[in-house]
């Protein structure tokens, strides 16, 4: 393998990794442009080292070297890096998409390292399209609407359970629960619930009215919530 081939493959990995990294960087993800470029370029380099070692060992009469053995460990190793981007925020798990994109970028680097340019380029385009456009389709047609419920409740057993039951009976999913002692109302707690409505449902007025009828509920406010980017 000549020097020009090595440089071209590393450069292609750099560019393809940057395409995916730019999208992740635009959403301020923990693994952004630089991380994706490093993963793609590093995967390509390890693959080139595997090929180089196999080519060097054969003329010297050494044992047969399988160039895929070293490269295969990239897939295992990238799992540790991807796990670092997965975060739990209350009942919500974030970072799964970024972890998956890192895994795909590593695969792209492997493909380029072995000279499979068409496959790597096709995957880069498909992944970029899925991250940009499928996200919009989910928001418009698939994913339910997000809201926040801010409440002041009496600090006694069963209050939160009664509210959760009311929401569940109405088909509303709870995604986040935050609670703290109220600084303004003694003997009460401030509760914030992140909830998602069924697809096609626009508001929470009927559910809020039901919650207000529960004894011990002093205040309920509903606000539109921002969609959490993954």
NORKA-V380307 format. One line per field, one symbol per residue. ss: DSSP state (~ for helix, > for strand, _ for the rest). Layout:
BEGIN
ss=???
END
This chain:
BEGIN
ss=__~~~~~~~~~~~~~~~~~~~~~~~~______~~~~~~~~~~~~~~~~~~~~~~~~~~~_______~~~~~~~~~~~~~~~~~___>>>__>>>_~~~~~~~~~~~~~~~~~~___~~~~~~~~~~~~~~~~~~~~~~~~~~___>>>>>>>>>____~~~~~~~~~~~___>>>>>>>>>______>>>>>>>>>________~~~~~~~~____>>>>>>>>______
END
